[in-house]
């Protein structure tokens, strides 16, 4: 079995930037793309804050360009999901789809994070039937309808602004009395006549699994306990993310939320294994910071391989 210099797990901005840098360094990395090629950013209709694109760029196009750049420098891509890893012995072993095993002297983890759910049975039953975690993927299906966005950060308000161009009305449900979103997004949302806000409220139930589609919500006021029902045709969840790190439990040090702990750049608790992007960043969570940490991880991996005498 061929032993590679580097395997990169994940193909979002962090993984692709790591592939570009490590490819230019002659490491010929193997990138295992994961279940969503390009990562969560592919669901963004337009990315306005990535440097170099003054008019904005669709998320899918941004990662497509990054991928072509990585391929130009010799990165190899493998579509599929990693199902197990062994970081206890070097060379490290990475198994894809339960069958295909690959070995490498170093690994960069860039598996990102996944959307959080409310944890309701009705939510589970109605996922894909009016409940969505991706406004940019599913908004088209709600043209001229009433929808609700749950959350108060940049993602939620960005979703609401996007949906306001499609839906007849967007209600933003937030458990607090003020938003966490950036000021520019707040200003846009507050001035949009198709967007309204329901403050200090949480979703207790989504109607109606029995009819197989969303017809409304039961909301509870967190201050008074008052419960009200509202009508809507769709619910978009934007309440945060969970790091995609289940594969690495017991093999790498993580915090209480499951984020991989890195020190001295992108180094994990296992020598030769590095982590980049949202899998280790719960503070900034931007495409540009993910890309930056992907660059760092590639440089850290190259230096590790030189120090170990694996490459010159």
Secondary structure, DSSP 8 states (H G I E B T S, - for coil): --EEEEEEE--SHHHHHHHHHHHHTT---EEE-BSSTT-GGGG-S-B-SSTT-TT-B-HHHHHHHHHHHHHHTT-EEE-B-EEEEE-SSSSEEEEETTTEEEEEEEEEE---EEE-----HHHHHHBTTTEES-HHHHGGGGTTSEEEEE--SHHHHHHHHHHTTTSSEEEEE-SSSS--S-HHHHHHHHT-TTEEEE-SEEEEEEETGGGTS--EEEEEETTT--EEEEE-SEEEE-S-EEES-GGGTTTS-B-TTS-B--BTTTB-SSTTEEE-GGGT-SS---HHHHHHHHHHHHHHHHHHHHHTTS--
